[in-house]
Amino acid sequence: MIRRFASALVLLAAFLLPAQQATAAEQKPGKSDFDSEQVYFSADEVNQDKELGIMTARGHVEVSYQGRVLLAEQISYNTRQDIISASGNVSLLEPSGDVFFADYFELSGDLKEATSKNLRILMANRTRLAAAKSTRVAGEKNVMEKAVYSACEPCKDDPKKAPLWQVKAMKVTNDEKKQTFEYKDAWLEFAGVPVAYTPYFEHADPRVKRHSGFLPPSFGGSSQLGGSLTVPYYWAISNNQDATISTMATGKENLVMIGEHRNRMVTGKTDTQGSLTYDSKNTVRGHIKATGLFDIDETWRAGYQVERTSDDTYLRRYGFRGSDRWLETHPYVEGFSGRNYARMESYLYQGLSAKDDPGKAPVVLPVAELRRVGEPGSQGQYWSLDAGMLDIYRGEGTDTRRLSSRLAWNLPYTAPAGDKYKLTAELRGDGYHISDYQLHNREENGFTGRVVPQLSLDWRYPFVRNGERFTDVVEPIVVGTVSPNGMNPARIPNEDSLDFEYDDTNIFLPQRFTGLDRVEGGPRVAYGVKWSVFGKRPGAMTALFGQSYRAHVDETYARDSGLQDNLSDYVGRLDVSPMGNFKMLYRFRLDKDSLAARRSEVGFQAGPKALSLAANYVFVDKNSITGYPDREQVNMSVSSKLTRYWSANAGTVYNLGSDIEPLSYSTQLVYEDECFALSANYMRKFTYDRDYIGGQYFLFRFTLKTLGEFQASAE
């Protein structure tokens, strides 16, 4: 702690220079630490006692060297004892922003020994340390007696009032090599009242960003695991990588080892998390989650995502993850060059549902794509090329290999009247090889494919009206597309177009499927109108309404997709944000005949920070392709910034289906200021899955900033 203070006092060696006046700026001759450096000092008077070998500067003494500024009423140097001393309102300003104060300071010439009285330090990060006496030992350690440390700002109305929290100790040792503070006979005070005592306590120097050592433990528990204690150790491996290694002890299960490694390099980064345990049923359980991204050169980069677990319920049972339905492992390499893009990747999935069959999980190895966009011609026309390959393997079930390509000619055009057109002519080809594909109770193997020509025209005509208070834009939209009928032979499996949903985001696309295995054929047209309003003051509204028509009806779309007939269902959205304290989004799909809702999403947020309300409602009709039933639920929350430091929020998620029931409740109370944070959380979950059982969950966390975070939880 005193190291910077002591090293700055090397400035006092300037007094060894021959001086003829009280104010000077000189350069020390000879080879020393002061070579090529100028030392500035000023004082009301400078005296030299040759018999005693003492040089003294008195009255408003100021010394400046390498950005450090030392002020004192008196500074003296004893040449015989090689001791430098400063007294009388001693203060030192460091280039880092740290400020040191002392009544008296004494320093040996070799800088290894020093003593100060009534030392006070204000660090650049606003933390504070004070000690009745401080001694520097062997140039490595600073030992402080009767010391006080806090990260809290003093009370503005009463600076002498005790801070919110402070640590007092009979002895504090700052080890400069280890970059630590060690406390002996220490106690923690809140508002001047002692609340905890420890014979020994250690933490990293608050001016050090990263330092190896134990972090505060956390306490918790659940009905499955019983009580738990997690002790983390932080390891600062190097300047660019670190790790956190934790041991979790539980009441009902065996130890769990948890690790996290982070690495930041010039050309990439990696993050790895994992856990491992040997449970009470003599089963090895664990998980790994890792991501990485690396720049190969200016064009190419590679990355990966790895997510695996020993079994379906481990992550939720041990509190590592939420309710995701599957895990994804995904390595890839991609390149960017001008108007070209290439990517090759692979996917490996692990289902977490009870009905998932690992043997039927697809292994995608590889999937590759190439995209090229040509330079625009004299009329703005340009060519585009998309090509790709796909190989899907399963231990049980269909294996699929696909080659695909798409060549398109595009002509965007804006007419003199302001209406905008885009004409696209394309030719697409897909070739497949399938194995073990079950079709009409028989197994299909071999090659198949298709060639799909398509012509589409996109027309939009924005009408703009400028008013005194707002500007609105009314934009009718019509997109017409023509392609052959029957472009989905039964021998082509549907691997990447199952998760299709007709809504406002894809109504005007010539091809609305999410993947390539299904295409939309026949003449068709999508039409609608978009209305946007922009206020002169902050605020806007956007509304979209549309429908589509297909001349030829086939089994391309499922019976409950909204596109199964000639005329589609109506889709649209309404996005309103008239002011900063209110936002609303409504998205819908309405039955074309009855106007009954087939999908509805309503979300809003209203109110300032003092009291803010939010709610989201979702209704999704059943899907015959994926097998998902109707889903209807609402989640609501309220939050309030009660005071400058206090805030609270509460929320709930409710199932509104056939059985109206809660899915979860949650509440939170938070206090946070510049030096202290406290939060209390409560959650009640009503979901379960095999050996994972929802229940009540409590989390209590408090943070003494610069010292660490403490938390306790129970379920």
C-alpha positions, -999 to +999 in steps of 0.1 A: +000+000+000+028+024+009+049+014-021+037+042-043+039+067-015+075+056-007+087+055-043+073+090-049+095+103-021+125+095-042+119+131-053+134+142-020+168+132-034+166+164-053+178+181-021+212+165-026+217+188-055+236+220-049+211+248-047+216+286-045+180+296-043+147+284-028+131+277-062+149+258-088+145+233-117+177+212-121+188+180-136+209+156-115+243+149-130+257+114-133+240+081-138+211+075-115+174+070-115+171+107-122+191+107-155+173+127-182+145+136-157+139+170-142+129+175-106+110+206-096+108+219-061+099+251-043+100+262-007+100+294+013+135+286+025+162+260+021+190+255+048+220+232+050+238+222+082+271+209+070+283+199+105+252+177+111+248+167+074+212+178+073+195+197+044+161+212+052+134+229+032+106+247+050+074+265+043+050+254+015+074+228+002+064+214-031+083+186-050+073+174-085+088+145-104+074+123-132+038+134-126+039+130-088+034+161-066+045+161-029+035+189-005+046+194+031+055+221+056+090+207+060+112+181+043+147+172+054+175+149+044+201+135+068+230+125+047+249+107+074+220+084+084+206+084+049+171+092+061+145+115+044+117+129+065+086+150+058+062+166+083+033+190+085+003+182+064+022+158+041+003+150+009+012+132-023-007+131-055+000+100-077-004+100-115-029+071-110-052+095-091-044+081-056-038+107-030-018+100+002-019+121+034+002+118+066+012+139+096+048+126+095+068+104+071+103+090+074+121+071+046+155+054+044+176+063+014+174+028-001+136+030+000+133-003+019+123+011+053+097+038+060+075+050+088+044+072+088+019+085+113-018+090+108-016+078+072-047+083+051-052+072+015-079+081-010-075+058-040-086+066-075-115+041-073-128+062-043-119+035-017-103+047+015-077+034+040-064+050+072-039+038+098-025+053+131+009+040+121+024+025+090+058+008+086+075-004+054+095-036+058+123-049+035+109-029+006+081-054+000+055-052+028+037-023+044+024-031+079-004-008+092-016-007+128-051+002+139-063+005+103-097+012+088-108+003+052-140+013+034-153+018-001-181+041+010-183+078+005-184+099+037-217+115+045-220+149+029-239+164+058-217+149+085-183+137+072-174+125+107-204+101+107-194+064+103-197+051+067-223+025+058-196-002+062-160-004+072-134-030+081-113-023+112-083-043+121-055-042+147-030-050+120-032-048+082-003-060+059-001-050+023+021-075+005+032-058-028+044-090-044+012-110-037-009-078-042-030-086-012-043-071+020-041-093+051-062-084+081-056-097+116-081-093+144-106-076+121-143-068+124-169-055+101-190-026+111-223-014+096-233+022+104-206+021+132-220-011+148-198-042+148-216-071+131-189-097+124-154-106+137-126-127+121-091-134+134-079-134+098-092-120+065-076-114+031-086-097-001-068-084-033-055-049-035-085-029-047-063-012-072-055-046-088-080-056-114-072-093-113-057-114-085-057-151-076-075-161-044-106-174-028-138-156-035-167-153-010-186-186-006-223-190-014-249-209+005-280-225-008-301-256-011-330-274-028-354-302-021-333-325-044-298-316-031-304-304+004-283-276+018-253-266-003-221-246+002-200-235-028-165-222-024-149-206-055-112-200-061-102-174-087-070-181-106-054-152-126-034-174-149-019-146-171-027-112-184-051-127-210-066-157-192-081-167-159-102-194-143-127-199-115-127-233-098-155-240-073-163-269-050-200-274-042-209-295-012-245-307-008-264-323+020-280-351-001-254-356-029-217-358-032-192-330-041-196-312-074-166-297-090-173-266-112-149-248-134-149-218-158-119-208-180-117-175-200-090-167-225-086-135-246-060-136-274-050-111-301-067-133-327-096-149-308-112-158-275-125-189-257-149-194-228-153-228-212-176-239-183-181-274-169-190-295-139-185-330-127-199-351-099-203-387-087-238-389-073-253-410-045-264-436-071-228-442-082-234-424-115-210-399-131-228-368-140-216-335-154-218-310-183-197-288-205-205-255-222-178-238-244-176-212-270-147-199-291-140-176-320-107-172-339-095-149-367-075-170-392-067-141-415-084-110-429-109-132-447-115-163-426-125-170-391-135-201-372-155-208-341-173-234-321-201-239-295-201-270-274-231-280-252-233-315-237-246-330-205-245-365-190-283-368-188-315-349-195-322-334-161-288-328-147-286-291-156-319-282-140-314-305-110-281-289-101-291-254-110-268-249-141-295-241-167-331-233-173-357-253-193-341-255-228-354-284-248-321-293-264-284-286-264-264-277-295-228-284-305-218-262-334-183-258-349-180-236-380-157-217-403-167-187-424-152-161-447-160-126-458-146-111-490-162-081-506-197-091-517-190-128-511-197-150-481-189-186-474-196-208-444-191-245-434-205-258-402-218-289-383-245-295-358-249-321-331-280-320-309-289-335-275-325-335-265-335-329-229-371-340-231-383-374-218-396-383-253-363-376-271-347-406-286-309-401-288-306-426-317-329-404-338-311-371-330-297-357-363-259-352-368-254-325-394-220-330-409-214-308-428-237-280-440-220-255-463-232-224-481-217-199-506-233-166-513-222-142-540-237-109-551-225-093-583-217-057-590-247-036-601-250-028-638-259+004-655-296+001-646-290-012-611-294-048-620-273-075-604-268-112-602-267-133-571-257-169-565-264-192-536-251-227-534-249-252-506-246-288-494-261-307-465-254-341-449-277-354-421-269-387-404-290-405-378-282-437-359-319-447-363-340-431-391-335-412-423-302-401-436-303-371-460-277-356-484-285-325-504-269-303-530-287-270-538-281-239-559-299-207-568-291-183-595-310-151-596-312-119-616-325-088-597-336-055-610-346-028-585-363+003-599-378+035-585-404+051-609-406+089-614-439+089-594-420+074-564-433+039-565-407+012-560-403-021-579-380-051-576-381-078-603-364-111-595-360-140-619-344-171-605-336-208-612-332-231-583-320-268-583-320-293-555-305-328-556-311-354-528-298-388-518-319-404-491-315-436-470-340-454-448-368-428-455-402-442-444-428-432-470-463-447-470-451-477-449-422-485-472-386-476-471-372-452-497-335-451-508-317-434-537-316-402-556-343-376-563-344-339-570-362-309-586-356-278-607-377-247-597-379-216-619-395-186-603-404-150-612-415-124-586-423-087-586-423-066-555-442-033-557-445-006-530-458+029-532-451+051-501-473+082-497-458+107-473-477+135-456-459+161-435-481+177-408-473+203-381-472+177-353-463+145-371-454+128-404-472+097-416-464+073-444-490+050-460-474+023-481-495-003-500-475-034-508-481-061-534-458-090-541-467-114-570-448-147-576-451-173-603-435-208-601-446-243-612-470-264-591-461-296-573-425-288-565-424-309-533-422-346-544-430-370-516-396-386-518-380-354-505-379-354-467-386-323-447-357-317-424-353-279-422-388-265-429-408-280-401-407-250-379-427-228-402-450-201-389-470-177-411-469-142-397-462-105-405-424-112-409-427-135-439-460-126-456-442-106-484-414-131-491-415-150-524-405-181-505-419-182-469-403-215-456-374-212-432-354-239-450-348-254-484-366-287-482-400-272-490-408-247-517-441-228-524-454-234-559-480-220-583-491-184-589-496-164-557-498-129-545-494-112-512-510-078-506-513-054-476-507-019-463-482-004-439-489+028-421-462+046-401-465+077-380-435+097-367-440+126-343-420+158-343-413+149-307-401+114-297-428+089-306-438+067-334-464+041-345-463+014-372-492-007-383-491-036-409-520-056-422-519-082-450-532-113-467-521-136-495-538-156-522-527-189-539-542-199-572-534-236-567-542-254-534-521-284-525-506-300-494-476-277-492-489-261-460-504-279-430-542-276-424-537-253-395-509-231-409-532-203-421-521-209-458-539-241-465-567-225-486-566-202-516-570-172-493-548-170-463-555-159-428-549-122-420-517-113-404-504-080-390-488-060-362-492-028-343-461-012-327-469+019-306-443+040-287-459+074-283-436+084-255-406+072-236-427+057-208-450+036-229-445+009-255-468-016-269-465-044-295-494-064-309-489-092-334-517-114-347-530-140-371-568-140-376-589-167-393-600-154-427-636-166-422-644-161-385-617-136-376-609-158-346-574-154-333-550-182-344-520-164-329-518-134-307-490-117-290-495-086-269-469-069-249-467-035-232-445-015-209-458+016-192-446+040-165-414+057-154-387+041-132-407+051-101-434+026-111-433+005-143-457-021-154-451-048-181-471-077-194-469-101-223-496-124-235-491-152-260-516-175-277-505-200-303-529-224-320-519-260-323-495-271-349-502-304-367-466-307-381-446-303-349-473-318-327-474-288-303-508-282-286-524-249-281-503-226-259-517-197-240-499-179-213-493-145-198-464-131-178-468-099-158-443-078-138-442-046-119-410-027-109-403+004-089-373+026-082-385+033-047-357+057-038-322+065-050-309+033-036-339+010-032-358-008-060-382-037-061-400-059-087-424-088-088-437-110-116-457-141-124-461-165-153-496-181-158-508-208-180-542-198-195-549-231-213-574-257-204-561-256-168-556-221-156-526-224-133-495-205-123-461-216-137-440-193-115-440-164-091-410-142-083-402-111-062-370-091-057-359-063-034-326-045-042-305-019-024-274-005-041-251+024-036-215+032-044-200+007-019-228-018-010-254-039-027-281-061-012-307-082-029-334-106-017-351-129-043-379-153-040-393-176-067-419-203-067-418-228-096-446-252-104-429-272-132-413-306-129-396-332-150-387-367-137-361-361-109-363-323-113-391-309-090-400-273-089-404-256-055-397-225-035-364-208-042-348-181-020-316-161-028-300-136-005-270-117-018-250-088-005-219-073-019-192-052-002-178-036-032-140-042-036-142-070-010-165-095-027-200-109-029-217-131-004-249-150-012-272-176+004-300-195-013-325-222-005-352-241-025 
